[in-house]
Amino acid sequence: MQGQGQMKTDFGKIVIDADVIATYAGSVAVECFGIVGMAAVNMKDGLVKLLKADYLNHGIDVNVTDNEISLDFHVIVSYGVGIATVCENLEETVKYRVEEFTGMTVKNINVFVEGVRVID
């Protein structure tokens, strides 16, 4: 997580921390069809772990530069879904909702599919 968004208003300044953006983006992402959840990758072992709802922001890297947001999502998708379609839906939904939430521009969204899970 890097940076923070800042906006000047008539009454002062609004500062949004990158962690807040990550938490919100993660909650939006897990609502998207075909997304099982956020993933944490252990670089040492190469193991992928499904994150619990309280730690969604750990599966997202946020970089804010000049009030433009870049997001990297590490996700686990449902078995049998069209990955390209699910990722496109994720990108469009997150872009719209995060821009509405923060008042800043989402410059780019990268989606890294770290695993596939069968949903009961």
Rosetta constraint file for C-alpha pairs under 8 A:
AtomPair CA 1 CA 18 HARMONIC 5.71 0.50
AtomPair CA 1 CA 19 HARMONIC 6.51 0.50
AtomPair CA 1 CA 61 HARMONIC 5.58 0.50
AtomPair CA 1 CA 62 HARMONIC 4.84 0.50
AtomPair CA 1 CA 63 HARMONIC 5.95 0.50
AtomPair CA 2 CA 18 HARMONIC 6.23 0.50
AtomPair CA 2 CA 62 HARMONIC 6.20 0.50
AtomPair CA 2 CA 63 HARMONIC 4.80 0.50
AtomPair CA 2 CA 64 HARMONIC 6.25 0.50
AtomPair CA 3 CA 17 HARMONIC 7.06 0.50
AtomPair CA 3 CA 18 HARMONIC 6.09 0.50
AtomPair CA 3 CA 63 HARMONIC 6.10 0.50
AtomPair CA 3 CA 64 HARMONIC 4.96 0.50
AtomPair CA 3 CA 65 HARMONIC 6.70 0.50
AtomPair CA 4 CA 15 HARMONIC 6.53 0.50
AtomPair CA 4 CA 16 HARMONIC 5.47 0.50
AtomPair CA 4 CA 17 HARMONIC 4.61 0.50
AtomPair CA 4 CA 18 HARMONIC 5.28 0.50
AtomPair CA 4 CA 64 HARMONIC 5.76 0.50
AtomPair CA 4 CA 65 HARMONIC 7.83 0.50
AtomPair CA 4 CA 67 HARMONIC 7.80 0.50
AtomPair CA 5 CA 14 HARMONIC 7.92 0.50
AtomPair CA 5 CA 15 HARMONIC 5.57 0.50
AtomPair CA 5 CA 16 HARMONIC 4.97 0.50
AtomPair CA 5 CA 17 HARMONIC 6.58 0.50
AtomPair CA 5 CA 18 HARMONIC 7.46 0.50
AtomPair CA 5 CA 64 HARMONIC 6.32 0.50
AtomPair CA 5 CA 65 HARMONIC 7.76 0.50
AtomPair CA 5 CA 66 HARMONIC 7.64 0.50
AtomPair CA 5 CA 67 HARMONIC 5.18 0.50
AtomPair CA 5 CA 68 HARMONIC 7.87 0.50
AtomPair CA 5 CA 104 HARMONIC 7.51 0.50
AtomPair CA 6 CA 13 HARMONIC 6.79 0.50
AtomPair CA 6 CA 14 HARMONIC 5.50 0.50
AtomPair CA 6 CA 15 HARMONIC 4.52 0.50
AtomPair CA 6 CA 16 HARMONIC 6.42 0.50
AtomPair CA 6 CA 67 HARMONIC 6.63 0.50
AtomPair CA 7 CA 13 HARMONIC 5.64 0.50
AtomPair CA 7 CA 14 HARMONIC 5.09 0.50
AtomPair CA 7 CA 15 HARMONIC 6.65 0.50
AtomPair CA 8 CA 12 HARMONIC 5.86 0.50
AtomPair CA 8 CA 13 HARMONIC 4.45 0.50
AtomPair CA 8 CA 14 HARMONIC 6.28 0.50
AtomPair CA 9 CA 13 HARMONIC 5.89 0.50
AtomPair CA 9 CA 14 HARMONIC 7.45 0.50
AtomPair CA 16 CA 20 HARMONIC 6.77 0.50
AtomPair CA 16 CA 21 HARMONIC 7.42 0.50
AtomPair CA 16 CA 102 HARMONIC 7.64 0.50
AtomPair CA 17 CA 21 HARMONIC 6.78 0.50
AtomPair CA 18 CA 22 HARMONIC 6.20 0.50
AtomPair CA 18 CA 62 HARMONIC 5.99 0.50
AtomPair CA 18 CA 63 HARMONIC 7.08 0.50
AtomPair CA 18 CA 64 HARMONIC 7.04 0.50
AtomPair CA 19 CA 23 HARMONIC 6.15 0.50
AtomPair CA 19 CA 57 HARMONIC 6.92 0.50
AtomPair CA 19 CA 62 HARMONIC 7.66 0.50
AtomPair CA 20 CA 24 HARMONIC 6.24 0.50
AtomPair CA 21 CA 25 HARMONIC 5.98 0.50
AtomPair CA 21 CA 62 HARMONIC 7.44 0.50
AtomPair CA 21 CA 98 HARMONIC 7.46 0.50
AtomPair CA 21 CA 102 HARMONIC 7.81 0.50
AtomPair CA 22 CA 26 HARMONIC 5.97 0.50
AtomPair CA 22 CA 56 HARMONIC 7.83 0.50
AtomPair CA 22 CA 57 HARMONIC 4.93 0.50
AtomPair CA 22 CA 60 HARMONIC 5.99 0.50
AtomPair CA 22 CA 61 HARMONIC 7.13 0.50
AtomPair CA 22 CA 62 HARMONIC 6.29 0.50
AtomPair CA 23 CA 27 HARMONIC 6.31 0.50
AtomPair CA 23 CA 56 HARMONIC 6.26 0.50
AtomPair CA 23 CA 57 HARMONIC 4.69 0.50
AtomPair CA 24 CA 28 HARMONIC 6.34 0.50
AtomPair CA 24 CA 98 HARMONIC 7.47 0.50
AtomPair CA 25 CA 29 HARMONIC 6.07 0.50
AtomPair CA 25 CA 57 HARMONIC 7.89 0.50
AtomPair CA 25 CA 94 HARMONIC 6.24 0.50
AtomPair CA 25 CA 98 HARMONIC 6.47 0.50
AtomPair CA 26 CA 30 HARMONIC 6.32 0.50
AtomPair CA 26 CA 38 HARMONIC 7.30 0.50
AtomPair CA 26 CA 56 HARMONIC 5.32 0.50
AtomPair CA 26 CA 57 HARMONIC 5.90 0.50
AtomPair CA 26 CA 59 HARMONIC 7.79 0.50
AtomPair CA 26 CA 60 HARMONIC 7.07 0.50
AtomPair CA 27 CA 31 HARMONIC 6.74 0.50
AtomPair CA 27 CA 56 HARMONIC 7.09 0.50
AtomPair CA 28 CA 32 HARMONIC 6.97 0.50
AtomPair CA 28 CA 93 HARMONIC 7.62 0.50
AtomPair CA 28 CA 94 HARMONIC 6.28 0.50
AtomPair CA 28 CA 97 HARMONIC 7.58 0.50
AtomPair CA 29 CA 35 HARMONIC 7.12 0.50
AtomPair CA 29 CA 37 HARMONIC 7.77 0.50
AtomPair CA 29 CA 90 HARMONIC 6.13 0.50
AtomPair CA 29 CA 93 HARMONIC 7.85 0.50
AtomPair CA 29 CA 94 HARMONIC 6.56 0.50
AtomPair CA 30 CA 35 HARMONIC 5.71 0.50
AtomPair CA 30 CA 36 HARMONIC 6.59 0.50
AtomPair CA 30 CA 37 HARMONIC 5.47 0.50
AtomPair CA 30 CA 38 HARMONIC 7.49 0.50
AtomPair CA 31 CA 35 HARMONIC 7.44 0.50
AtomPair CA 32 CA 86 HARMONIC 7.76 0.50
AtomPair CA 32 CA 89 HARMONIC 7.24 0.50
AtomPair CA 32 CA 90 HARMONIC 6.12 0.50
AtomPair CA 32 CA 93 HARMONIC 7.80 0.50
AtomPair CA 33 CA 86 HARMONIC 6.71 0.50
AtomPair CA 34 CA 77 HARMONIC 5.56 0.50
AtomPair CA 34 CA 78 HARMONIC 5.13 0.50
AtomPair CA 34 CA 81 HARMONIC 6.30 0.50
AtomPair CA 34 CA 86 HARMONIC 5.86 0.50
AtomPair CA 35 CA 75 HARMONIC 6.97 0.50
AtomPair CA 35 CA 76 HARMONIC 6.19 0.50
AtomPair CA 35 CA 77 HARMONIC 4.59 0.50
AtomPair CA 35 CA 78 HARMONIC 6.11 0.50
AtomPair CA 35 CA 86 HARMONIC 7.33 0.50
AtomPair CA 36 CA 75 HARMONIC 7.48 0.50
AtomPair CA 36 CA 76 HARMONIC 5.45 0.50
AtomPair CA 36 CA 77 HARMONIC 5.13 0.50
AtomPair CA 36 CA 78 HARMONIC 5.80 0.50
AtomPair CA 36 CA 117 HARMONIC 7.28 0.50
AtomPair CA 37 CA 50 HARMONIC 6.41 0.50
AtomPair CA 37 CA 51 HARMONIC 6.75 0.50
AtomPair CA 37 CA 56 HARMONIC 7.73 0.50
AtomPair CA 37 CA 75 HARMONIC 5.84 0.50
AtomPair CA 37 CA 76 HARMONIC 5.51 0.50
AtomPair CA 37 CA 77 HARMONIC 7.24 0.50
AtomPair CA 38 CA 50 HARMONIC 6.07 0.50
AtomPair CA 38 CA 51 HARMONIC 5.60 0.50
AtomPair CA 38 CA 56 HARMONIC 5.82 0.50
AtomPair CA 38 CA 58 HARMONIC 7.79 0.50
AtomPair CA 38 CA 59 HARMONIC 5.03 0.50
AtomPair CA 38 CA 60 HARMONIC 7.63 0.50
AtomPair CA 38 CA 73 HARMONIC 7.43 0.50
AtomPair CA 38 CA 74 HARMONIC 5.80 0.50
AtomPair CA 38 CA 75 HARMONIC 4.46 0.50
AtomPair CA 38 CA 76 HARMONIC 6.10 0.50
AtomPair CA 39 CA 48 HARMONIC 6.31 0.50
AtomPair CA 39 CA 49 HARMONIC 5.53 0.50
AtomPair CA 39 CA 50 HARMONIC 4.82 0.50
AtomPair CA 39 CA 51 HARMONIC 5.63 0.50
AtomPair CA 39 CA 58 HARMONIC 7.88 0.50
AtomPair CA 39 CA 59 HARMONIC 5.19 0.50
AtomPair CA 39 CA 74 HARMONIC 5.27 0.50
AtomPair CA 39 CA 75 HARMONIC 5.05 0.50
AtomPair CA 39 CA 76 HARMONIC 6.07 0.50
AtomPair CA 39 CA 114 HARMONIC 6.67 0.50
AtomPair CA 39 CA 115 HARMONIC 7.97 0.50
AtomPair CA 40 CA 48 HARMONIC 5.73 0.50
AtomPair CA 40 CA 49 HARMONIC 5.17 0.50
AtomPair CA 40 CA 50 HARMONIC 6.51 0.50
AtomPair CA 40 CA 51 HARMONIC 6.49 0.50
AtomPair CA 40 CA 58 HARMONIC 6.76 0.50
AtomPair CA 40 CA 59 HARMONIC 5.51 0.50
AtomPair CA 40 CA 74 HARMONIC 7.15 0.50
AtomPair CA 41 CA 46 HARMONIC 6.33 0.50
AtomPair CA 41 CA 47 HARMONIC 5.73 0.50
AtomPair CA 41 CA 48 HARMONIC 4.58 0.50
AtomPair CA 41 CA 49 HARMONIC 6.37 0.50
AtomPair CA 41 CA 114 HARMONIC 7.79 0.50
AtomPair CA 42 CA 46 HARMONIC 5.22 0.50
AtomPair CA 42 CA 47 HARMONIC 5.22 0.50
AtomPair CA 42 CA 48 HARMONIC 6.42 0.50
AtomPair CA 42 CA 49 HARMONIC 7.96 0.50
AtomPair CA 43 CA 47 HARMONIC 7.39 0.50
AtomPair CA 48 CA 114 HARMONIC 6.76 0.50
AtomPair CA 48 CA 115 HARMONIC 7.17 0.50
AtomPair CA 50 CA 76 HARMONIC 7.22 0.50
AtomPair CA 51 CA 55 HARMONIC 5.93 0.50
AtomPair CA 51 CA 56 HARMONIC 6.18 0.50
AtomPair CA 51 CA 58 HARMONIC 7.80 0.50
AtomPair CA 51 CA 59 HARMONIC 7.47 0.50
AtomPair CA 52 CA 56 HARMONIC 6.66 0.50
AtomPair CA 55 CA 59 HARMONIC 7.77 0.50
AtomPair CA 56 CA 60 HARMONIC 7.37 0.50
AtomPair CA 57 CA 61 HARMONIC 7.85 0.50
AtomPair CA 59 CA 73 HARMONIC 6.17 0.50
AtomPair CA 59 CA 74 HARMONIC 5.23 0.50
AtomPair CA 59 CA 75 HARMONIC 7.17 0.50
AtomPair CA 60 CA 71 HARMONIC 6.78 0.50
AtomPair CA 60 CA 72 HARMONIC 5.51 0.50
AtomPair CA 60 CA 73 HARMONIC 4.73 0.50
AtomPair CA 60 CA 74 HARMONIC 6.23 0.50
AtomPair CA 61 CA 71 HARMONIC 5.72 0.50
AtomPair CA 61 CA 72 HARMONIC 4.95 0.50
AtomPair CA 61 CA 73 HARMONIC 6.70 0.50
AtomPair CA 62 CA 69 HARMONIC 6.94 0.50
AtomPair CA 62 CA 70 HARMONIC 5.81 0.50
AtomPair CA 62 CA 71 HARMONIC 4.85 0.50
AtomPair CA 62 CA 72 HARMONIC 6.62 0.50
AtomPair CA 63 CA 69 HARMONIC 5.84 0.50
AtomPair CA 63 CA 70 HARMONIC 5.14 0.50
AtomPair CA 63 CA 71 HARMONIC 6.62 0.50
AtomPair CA 64 CA 68 HARMONIC 5.54 0.50
AtomPair CA 64 CA 69 HARMONIC 4.63 0.50
AtomPair CA 64 CA 70 HARMONIC 6.38 0.50
AtomPair CA 65 CA 69 HARMONIC 6.67 0.50
AtomPair CA 67 CA 104 HARMONIC 5.74 0.50
AtomPair CA 67 CA 105 HARMONIC 6.78 0.50
AtomPair CA 68 CA 104 HARMONIC 6.14 0.50
AtomPair CA 68 CA 105 HARMONIC 4.96 0.50
AtomPair CA 68 CA 106 HARMONIC 5.67 0.50
AtomPair CA 68 CA 107 HARMONIC 5.63 0.50
AtomPair CA 69 CA 104 HARMONIC 7.21 0.50
AtomPair CA 69 CA 105 HARMONIC 6.13 0.50
AtomPair CA 69 CA 106 HARMONIC 4.58 0.50
AtomPair CA 69 CA 107 HARMONIC 5.48 0.50
AtomPair CA 69 CA 108 HARMONIC 7.09 0.50
AtomPair CA 70 CA 106 HARMONIC 6.13 0.50
AtomPair CA 70 CA 107 HARMONIC 5.52 0.50
AtomPair CA 70 CA 108 HARMONIC 4.98 0.50
AtomPair CA 70 CA 109 HARMONIC 5.94 0.50
AtomPair CA 71 CA 106 HARMONIC 7.90 0.50
AtomPair CA 71 CA 108 HARMONIC 6.40 0.50
AtomPair CA 71 CA 109 HARMONIC 4.78 0.50
AtomPair CA 71 CA 110 HARMONIC 6.26 0.50
AtomPair CA 72 CA 109 HARMONIC 5.84 0.50
AtomPair CA 72 CA 110 HARMONIC 4.70 0.50
AtomPair CA 72 CA 111 HARMONIC 5.89 0.50
AtomPair CA 72 CA 112 HARMONIC 7.38 0.50
AtomPair CA 73 CA 109 HARMONIC 7.52 0.50
AtomPair CA 73 CA 110 HARMONIC 6.17 0.50
AtomPair CA 73 CA 111 HARMONIC 4.78 0.50
AtomPair CA 73 CA 112 HARMONIC 5.94 0.50
AtomPair CA 74 CA 111 HARMONIC 6.18 0.50
AtomPair CA 74 CA 112 HARMONIC 4.80 0.50
AtomPair CA 74 CA 113 HARMONIC 5.99 0.50
AtomPair CA 74 CA 114 HARMONIC 6.16 0.50
AtomPair CA 75 CA 111 HARMONIC 7.23 0.50
AtomPair CA 75 CA 112 HARMONIC 6.24 0.50
AtomPair CA 75 CA 113 HARMONIC 5.10 0.50
AtomPair CA 75 CA 114 HARMONIC 5.74 0.50
AtomPair CA 75 CA 115 HARMONIC 7.07 0.50
AtomPair CA 76 CA 113 HARMONIC 5.88 0.50
AtomPair CA 76 CA 114 HARMONIC 5.67 0.50
AtomPair CA 76 CA 115 HARMONIC 4.68 0.50
AtomPair CA 76 CA 116 HARMONIC 5.42 0.50
AtomPair CA 76 CA 117 HARMONIC 6.89 0.50
AtomPair CA 77 CA 81 HARMONIC 7.66 0.50
AtomPair CA 77 CA 83 HARMONIC 7.49 0.50
AtomPair CA 77 CA 113 HARMONIC 7.03 0.50
AtomPair CA 77 CA 115 HARMONIC 6.46 0.50
AtomPair CA 77 CA 116 HARMONIC 4.95 0.50
AtomPair CA 77 CA 117 HARMONIC 6.31 0.50
AtomPair CA 78 CA 116 HARMONIC 5.63 0.50
AtomPair CA 78 CA 117 HARMONIC 5.15 0.50
AtomPair CA 78 CA 118 HARMONIC 5.86 0.50
AtomPair CA 78 CA 119 HARMONIC 6.38 0.50
AtomPair CA 79 CA 116 HARMONIC 5.53 0.50
AtomPair CA 79 CA 117 HARMONIC 5.39 0.50
AtomPair CA 79 CA 118 HARMONIC 5.03 0.50
AtomPair CA 79 CA 119 HARMONIC 7.23 0.50
AtomPair CA 81 CA 86 HARMONIC 7.26 0.50
AtomPair CA 82 CA 86 HARMONIC 6.18 0.50
AtomPair CA 83 CA 87 HARMONIC 6.04 0.50
AtomPair CA 84 CA 88 HARMONIC 6.09 0.50
AtomPair CA 85 CA 89 HARMONIC 6.15 0.50
AtomPair CA 86 CA 90 HARMONIC 6.14 0.50
AtomPair CA 87 CA 91 HARMONIC 6.11 0.50
AtomPair CA 87 CA 111 HARMONIC 6.75 0.50
AtomPair CA 88 CA 92 HARMONIC 6.22 0.50
AtomPair CA 89 CA 93 HARMONIC 5.99 0.50
AtomPair CA 90 CA 94 HARMONIC 5.90 0.50
AtomPair CA 91 CA 95 HARMONIC 5.92 0.50
AtomPair CA 91 CA 109 HARMONIC 6.28 0.50
AtomPair CA 92 CA 96 HARMONIC 6.22 0.50
AtomPair CA 93 CA 97 HARMONIC 6.12 0.50
AtomPair CA 94 CA 98 HARMONIC 5.71 0.50
AtomPair CA 95 CA 99 HARMONIC 6.00 0.50
AtomPair CA 95 CA 106 HARMONIC 5.91 0.50
AtomPair CA 95 CA 109 HARMONIC 7.85 0.50
AtomPair CA 96 CA 100 HARMONIC 6.20 0.50
AtomPair CA 97 CA 101 HARMONIC 5.99 0.50
AtomPair CA 98 CA 102 HARMONIC 5.95 0.50
AtomPair CA 98 CA 103 HARMONIC 7.91 0.50
AtomPair CA 98 CA 104 HARMONIC 7.94 0.50
AtomPair CA 98 CA 106 HARMONIC 7.39 0.50
AtomPair CA 99 CA 103 HARMONIC 5.28 0.50
AtomPair CA 99 CA 104 HARMONIC 5.37 0.50
AtomPair CA 99 CA 105 HARMONIC 5.65 0.50
AtomPair CA 99 CA 106 HARMONIC 6.30 0.50
AtomPair CA 100 CA 104 HARMONIC 7.81 0.50
